[in-house]
Amino acid sequence: MGFQLSFSGREVSGEGTVVNLSRKGCSMETDTPIPHGEILRLRIYERDGRPLFEIDVAVVRFMVEQSVGIEFVRVQEKEMGRLERVLMNLCTGRTI
């Protein structure tokens, strides 16, 4: 997959790589320690830096070493449409 991700919260901000993506959340790899329960705003980008979609409110559900599990809590309707197109393209093998 390899989408790039930037995140910002109350206590942390940083970047990571999306390794798993669904309609309700994602997992990412990052070198930045993030506290369990931290509320984040996410921006997901294509490998070339082109923006794909944003998540207004996401919550960190776990962090094990550099792997972080994130639940999407609030997503604007237009951003959900973009996320669903990304998922459809991943499922069908089409480029984004």
C-alpha positions in Angstrom: 0.0 0.0 0.0 2.6 2.6 1.1 0.4 5.7 1.4 2.1 8.4 3.4 0.3 9.9 6.4 0.8 13.0 8.5 -0.9 13.3 11.9 -1.3 16.0 14.6 -2.8 15.7 18.0 -2.7 17.5 21.4 0.6 15.9 22.5 2.2 14.7 19.2 2.6 15.3 15.5 4.5 13.4 12.9 4.5 11.2 9.9 4.0 7.6 9.1 3.2 5.0 6.4 -0.2 3.4 6.1 0.1 -0.4 6.1 -3.5 -1.4 6.4 -6.6 0.7 5.5 -10.4 0.2 6.0 -13.5 2.4 6.1 -13.3 2.5 9.9 -9.6 2.8 10.5 -6.0 2.0 9.6 -2.7 0.9 10.9 0.5 2.7 10.3 4.2 2.5 10.9 5.8 5.5 12.6 8.9 6.3 14.6 6.9 8.8 16.7 5.6 7.4 20.1 1.9 8.1 20.3 0.0 7.7 23.6 -3.0 5.3 23.7 -6.2 7.3 23.4 -4.6 10.3 21.7 -7.0 12.1 19.4 -5.5 12.8 16.0 -6.2 14.6 12.7 -4.9 12.6 9.8 -3.9 13.5 6.2 -3.2 10.7 3.8 -1.2 11.1 0.7 -0.3 9.1 -2.4 3.4 8.1 -2.7 4.1 11.1 -4.9 2.7 13.5 -2.3 -0.7 14.0 -3.9 -3.4 14.4 -1.1 -6.0 11.6 -1.0 -8.2 12.3 2.0 -8.4 13.7 5.5 -9.8 12.3 8.7 -11.0 15.0 11.2 -11.0 12.9 14.3 -9.2 9.6 14.8 -8.3 7.8 18.1 -5.1 5.7 18.7 -6.3 2.3 19.9 -2.9 0.6 20.3 0.8 1.1 19.7 3.2 -1.8 19.6 6.8 -0.9 18.7 6.3 1.2 15.5 2.8 -0.1 14.6 -0.1 2.1 15.5 -3.8 1.1 15.3 -6.2 4.0 14.6 -10.0 4.2 14.6 -11.6 6.8 12.4 -14.2 8.6 14.6 -15.4 11.6 12.5 -15.0 11.9 8.8 -16.6 14.6 6.6 -18.9 13.2 3.9 -16.8 14.3 1.0 -13.7 12.8 2.6 -15.5 9.5 3.2 -16.3 9.5 -0.5 -12.6 9.9 -1.3 -11.7 7.2 1.2 -14.2 4.8 -0.4 -12.8 5.5 -3.9 -9.3 4.7 -2.6 -10.5 1.4 -1.1 -12.5 0.5 -4.3 -9.4 1.2 -6.4 -7.2 -1.0 -4.1 -9.8 -3.8 -4.3 -10.0 -3.7 -8.1 -6.3 -3.1 -8.7 -6.9 0.2 -10.5 -4.7 3.2 -10.0 -6.0 6.0 -7.9 
